[in-house]
Amino acid sequence: MSKIKPSKGAPYARILGVGGYRPTRVVPNEVILEKIDSSDEWIRSRSGIETRHWANDEETVAAMSIEASGKAIADAGISAEQIGGVIVSTVSHFKQTPAVATEIADKLGTRKAAAFDISAGCAGFGYGLTLAKGMIVEGSAEYVLVIGVERLSDLTDLEDRATAFLFGDGAGAVVVGPSDVPHIGPTVWGSEGDKSETIKQTVAWNEFRLGDVTQLPLDSEGNVKFPAITQEGQAVFRWAVFEMAKVAQQALDAAGISPDDLDVFIPHQANERIIDSMVKTLKLPEHVTVARDVRTTGNTSAASIPLAMERLLATGEAKSGDTALVIGFGAGLVYAATVVTLP
């Protein structure tokens, strides 16, 4: 017989508030075309992207997160002091330690909230949401802040024709809290590490620091390139289109609903062609609102789902209480999908 007292938390959890922050600088495709041989038509037809936001020196990972989080906390109708956990998903915070979550938790005014970063690429929001749900049901926190934030402009090779046009910056945040009924479904998540080379950083930090310049990639002027994100576009596209539609369907099945029961579909904003293919494969009805934030925000990795969610609610394309399928997928390769009720 165990001597350990059982944990006591809420029976379920739900998203109570959402907030987003997009950097002030809007970057059209014409700026990207200054360094790659392409065209605005090609970029739009291949990705759907028309513009993206790039952060300035003041719009740091922490600063953007704090702005988005403040909006989410206000939207949830609680105070920062009630936040018991801060989870930040990012791949673009350049300090190995400490976690940027600790700085955010402090500057928001939480009372020594548990705070940590996770690295799960474009699936990071789904991972964070699942962890937050577990913390609330387990009883270790009443309210948890989940943040997806990226400054991918810092990790973009502007001379790489395959990726230069894809990435943007921004932060999205949600407050997760207790609920008497289920508003976050079971998570279908996983990884396929055998495909990890399809999306990766070009050079490891230690190799960049110590490496022989003759072994490192150079730009058009002969300078050593800063490490950047690279990908095998066709391989990633095929994986996302064929495998992630299956994961999305599994999440619907796990939640006990059908596509007809959905009001909103919020996939990771990687590429509009991928989104269109998933909509077709899932046979989503016409009444389902589909997030297409990628057109003006680009691929913001971990921030893309909460940013898209925030915009749909702000524009009235989605409303509080709608049932939404969310799915993130990316570097690792990792993925996470679940069904949620919108705040």
Secondary structure, 3 states (H helix, E strand, C coil): CCCCCCCCCCCEEEEEEEEEECCCEEEEHHHHCCCCCCCHHHHHHHHCCCEEEECCCCCCHHHHHHHHHHHHHHHHCCCHHHEEEEEEECCCCCCCCCCHHHHHHHHHCCCCCEEEEECCHHHHHHHHHHHHHHHHHHCCCCEEEEEEEEEHHHHCCCCCCCCCCCECEEEEEEEEEEECCCCECCCEEEECHHHHHHEEECCCHHHHHHCCHHHCCECCCCCECCCCEEECHHHHHHHHHHHHHHHHHHHHHHHCCCHHHCCEEEECCCCHHHHHHHHHHHCCCCCCEECCCHHHHCECHHHHHHHHHHHHHHHCCCCCCCEEEEEEEECCCEEEEEEEECC
